[in-house]
Amino acid sequence: MTTAGLDTTFMALADPTRRAILARLAKGEATVKELVAPFRISQPAISKHLKVLERAGLITRGRDRQSRPCRLEARPLAEADAWLEGYREIWEANFNRLDDLLEDLKRGRGAEQGEGSS
């Protein structure tokens, strides 16, 4: 994924309403009317959020007679996850080193306590 693509994906994910819309769409497609229901915002406001998600490639809108059901598109999320994976590996390595250090400290402290009790 390009840097611009990642920027667009993360910008779209930065808003809690858009994340909630994606969470709903993860359960299956929905119409705009269905997506508006749980929110205390207007249909035009939801439509603006949907346009942001659509531009980011996170959703697509179909045509089904009168309605235009929205569907989650996983590709941008998978690409963002792949980008984050490199950082996850760095953090896991850091946590493993910290675990090793704590174990060394525990062993050292246990040896010191054992020497003083004889």
C-alpha positions in Angstrom: 0.0 0.0 0.0 1.2 3.5 -0.8 1.8 6.1 1.9 -1.1 8.1 0.5 -3.3 5.0 0.8 -2.3 4.4 4.4 -2.9 8.1 5.2 -6.4 7.9 3.7 -7.2 4.7 5.5 -6.0 5.9 8.9 -7.7 9.3 8.4 -11.0 7.5 7.8 -10.4 5.2 10.8 -9.6 8.2 13.1 -13.3 9.1 13.5 -15.3 7.0 16.1 -18.5 7.2 14.0 -16.8 5.8 11.0 -15.3 3.0 13.1 -18.7 2.2 14.4 -20.1 2.1 10.9 -17.4 -0.3 9.8 -18.1 -2.4 12.9 -21.7 -2.6 11.8 -20.8 -3.4 8.2 -18.5 -6.2 9.5 -21.8 -8.0 10.4 -23.1 -7.7 6.9 -24.3 -5.1 4.3 -26.6 -2.4 5.4 -28.5 0.5 3.8 -27.9 4.1 4.8 -31.2 4.1 6.6 -30.1 1.1 8.7 -26.7 2.8 9.4 -28.3 6.0 10.6 -30.6 4.2 13.2 -28.1 3.8 16.1 -26.6 7.3 15.8 -27.9 10.6 17.0 -26.9 12.4 13.9 -28.7 13.2 10.6 -28.7 11.1 7.5 -26.7 13.7 5.6 -24.0 13.5 8.3 -23.9 9.7 8.0 -23.7 10.1 4.2 -20.7 12.4 4.6 -19.0 9.7 6.7 -19.9 7.1 4.1 -18.3 9.2 1.4 -15.0 9.3 3.4 -15.1 5.6 3.9 -15.9 5.0 0.3 -13.0 7.3 -0.9 -10.7 5.3 1.4 -11.8 2.1 -0.2 -13.1 0.8 3.1 -16.7 0.4 1.8 -18.5 0.0 -1.5 -22.0 0.9 -2.3 -24.1 -1.4 -4.5 -27.4 -0.9 -6.3 -30.4 -2.9 -5.3 -33.5 -1.4 -6.8 -34.3 1.7 -4.6 -31.5 1.3 -2.0 -27.7 1.4 -2.2 -26.5 -1.2 0.4 -23.0 -0.5 1.8 -20.5 -3.3 2.1 -17.2 -3.5 4.0 -14.1 -3.9 1.9 -11.3 -5.6 3.8 -8.4 -4.9 1.5 -7.4 -1.5 3.0 -7.7 -2.9 6.5 -5.6 -5.8 5.5 -3.0 -3.5 4.0 -3.0 -1.3 7.2 -2.6 -4.4 9.3 0.3 -5.6 7.2 2.0 -2.2 7.7 1.3 -2.4 11.5 2.7 -5.9 11.7 6.3 -4.6 11.4 5.8 -2.4 14.4 4.0 -5.2 16.3 7.1 -7.3 15.8 9.3 -4.5 17.2 7.1 -4.1 20.2 7.0 -7.9 20.9 10.8 -8.0 20.7 11.0 -5.1 23.2 8.6 -6.9 25.5 10.6 -10.1 25.3 13.7 -8.3 26.2 11.9 -6.7 29.1 10.6 -10.1 30.2 14.2 -11.5 30.1 15.5 -8.5 32.1 12.8 -9.0 34.8 13.6 -12.7 35.0 17.3 -11.8 35.4 16.5 -9.3 38.1 14.2 -11.9 39.9 17.0 -14.5 39.8 19.6 -12.0 41.0 17.3 -10.8 43.9 16.5 -14.5 44.8 20.3 -15.3 45.0 20.9 -12.2 47.2 18.1 -13.2 49.6 19.4 -16.8 49.7 22.9 -15.7 50.7 21.7 -13.6 53.6 19.5 -16.3 55.1 22.3 -18.9 55.7 
